[in-house]
Structure formats: C-alpha cells, structure tokens
Amino acid sequence: MFILTTISDLIRISPEDFSKFSAVAIEDNINEKYANKVIQKIGLCISFYDLLESSDGLIGHGSGVVNVNVKFRMIVFRPFKGEIMLGKIASATEHGIKIGVEFFNDILIPPDLLLEGAKFDYADQVWTWDSEDGSTFYFDVGEIVRFRVETEEWHDQIPNAPDLGDGPALERKPAYSIIGSMQMAGLGPIAWW
C-alpha cells in the first residue's frame, strides 16, 4: 500500500527559512511542494522520508532565494494490483460504490465487480446482495468493507478554462483513482463475515 520513491528535484528555500537548520528547511519545503499531491504513474505523496543528497545552495539573482538540488525519498500511497484493503463506503449510485480510506477517497467498485446478484435499490440508494439462502444483505453507507484492488486510473490534470457560460462544464476526473472489486468470498462489508 505504501512505497518509498526516490525523487530528484530543485528545491527553493526562501529567506524566511534561513533561521532553520538547512536539513529542516529542505524537509519543510519538500513537504510543502509534494505532500498530498499526485505524481503521475507514481502515486499520492504522503510525506518526506529521508534526504539522500543535497548540493550547495545557489542564491538566485535579485530574490535572495536559495536553490538546492536534492535527492530524497517520499512515502507514497500506491496499492498494488490484487492487494486486499479496508475502506469505508462513502456513497452509492447506480454506477457503483464509492469507497474512502482515511486520506484517499477516489476508490470505485463498479457494478460488474460486485458480488454476483448484487443490485441497486433506488428507493434506499444502496446496493443489496441476495445470498443463496434468500437473505438480503445491504452495502450501507459508512460501513467498513474489504475490497481487492483491480486497476488504477491516471488522468492528466489540465487547467480549468474560463467559464464563458456558453456550454456545459467539463467534469474533472481525479488525477489518480483506484478500481476495486468485491467478487470473492470474504470481500464486502466485514460485518457479513
């Protein structure tokens, strides 16, 4: 679920950070730049892990900003295909079940990856599943579920165009999302098992 990724970058340290130790100033600026951001094909950056290398700082002309080339490792959220995870049902629509973990909410379980026989109840806005013995089980919002990671989707984020009011607004897709499944025994709401 979490991996360490090595990144090389140019970090800018402003004069306000000169009172800090160099390593602390570098760490603060790396966290500010990367924490809670998605890097395409890498994952969701969680936090700075450690500093591997840093160059001598070069002062920028006129601004007083110090530029430092660094190589560091970040803790990144990127579950592997086939990993079994726990999450909480955030919402349900006819398009599937939306699941969130504590810090990531772009997980979708589409209808074709739910247990066989699952159907959407439009009146209650929940998914249900009828077992072989005739019992009906509900995928209630807020319930803890176990699911399997099937695929990931990456969407390049383009800037928003100005709203001219002459057409429908484009739907923005999340930069990183996960498609999961609940088709095996043991998956679904943990209260069932």
N, C-alpha and C positions, 0 to 999 in steps of 0.2 A: 504494500500500500504506500509506503514511503520509501524514497530512494535518495541517495546522495548524488548530486550532479555537479561536475566541475565547470565553472564559468570563468572566462577571462573578459575583463571589461576595463574601461576608463572611468574612474570614479572622481567626481568633482567635490572638493572639500571647501566650503565657504569660510571666510574669515571668522564668522561667529563660532566655528568649531575648533579654532586654533587653541583654545584653552584646554581642550580634551587631549588625552594621550592619543597618539597617531592611530594605534590599533582600534581604539574605541571610536574615534571619528570615522575611520574607514568602515567599521561594522555598522554604525548608525546610518551612514549614507547608503550602504549596500541594502540594508533592511528597508530603508525609505524607498529605494528605487525598485526593489524586487518583491518584497513581501506582499502576499495577496494578489499577485499578478500571474497571468498565464503566459508561459513561453511556449510557442507553437512546437508541437511534437516532443516536448519535454514534460510539461505538466504545470500544476499550480504550485508556485513557490510559497513555502510556508515561512522559512526563517533561515538566516545565516547560520552556517555550521562552524566553519573554520577558515582562516586565511592561510593560503599556501605560499603565495609570493606577493611582494609589492615592490614597485620601483621607487626611486627617489621622486619626490613631488616636484613638478614644474609649475611655477607661478604664471598664470595667464596674464597677458598684457592688459593693463587698464582695469581689470576687475578684482584682482587680488585673490582669485580662486585658484586653489592648488589642484592640479590634475595628477592623478596617481594611477598607473597601470597596475591592476591587481589580478590575481588568480585565486579563486576561493571556491568553497563547496557550499551548496544550498541544500536544505531539506526540501524535497519536492513530493507532492501528493500525486501519484500516478499508479493506481492499482493495475495489476497485470491481468491479462485475459484468463478467465477461469477462477479468479480469486473469489472466495465467499466472504461477503461483508455484511455488517449490520447497519441498518438505517431506520429512519422514521418516515412513515407515509405523510407527505406534506399535502398532497391533493390528489384527486382522481377525476378524470374525464373519460369520455368515450375513446380518446386517443391513448389511454394508458394510465399508469400510476406514476406520479412524481414522488421521488424519494430524496430525502436530505440526510446528510450526516452533519455533525456539529458545525463544520466550517465549509461545506460544499453542498449545494442544492440542485445541481444540474444532472440528476440521475433519473432516467426514464425506463420504465418497464412497459413496453408496448403490449397490446392485447394478444398478439400471436406468440409472445414469450411468457405468458401467464400459464398457470395450470390448465390442462385440457378441461374444457367445460366451463371455464370462468366467463361470466357475462356482466355487463354493466347495468346497474339498476338506476334508471334515470330519475325515479321518484326520490331516492335517497342519495343520489350522486356518489355511490360507492360500487366497487367491484365485488361480486359474490362468486362463490365456488360451491357447486353441489357435489358432495362426495358420493362414492358408490353406494353407500347405505342410505342415501336420501337426505342426509343432514346438509344444511346450508351454512356456509362459513362466510364471514364478511372481512374484507380488507378495509378496516375502519381508519379514518384519518387520525394520525397521532400514534398509531400502533407501531411497535418495533417489529421490523421484518428482516429476514435473512434473504439475500439475493446473490446471484452469481454475475460477475462482470463478463459481458459478452464482447462488446466492441467499444471503441471510443470514437468520438467525432470531433474534428477540429474545424473551426471556422475563422477565417482571417477577418479581423475587425477593421472595417473601413470607417472613416469619419462620417458623421451624420451630415447629410446635405441640408441646406436651409429649407425650412418648411414654407413652401410657396402657396400652400392651400389648394393647389390645382389637381392633386391626385392622392391616392391612398398612401399612407406612410408605410415604409418597408418594415417588416418585422425583423428585429435584430435577433440573431441566434447567438447563444453563448459561445465564447471563444473555445471552451473545452466542455464537452459533456460525455456522459457515460450511458451506454445502453446495457441494461441488465436483464436477467431472466429469473423466473420462479417456476420452472417446469419440472424440477426434481423433488422427490420426497425430502422433507426436511427444510425446504425453502418456503418462504411466505411468512406470515405472522408467527412469531416464536411461541405465542400462547397456544397455537394449534398443536405443536409438537411437544 
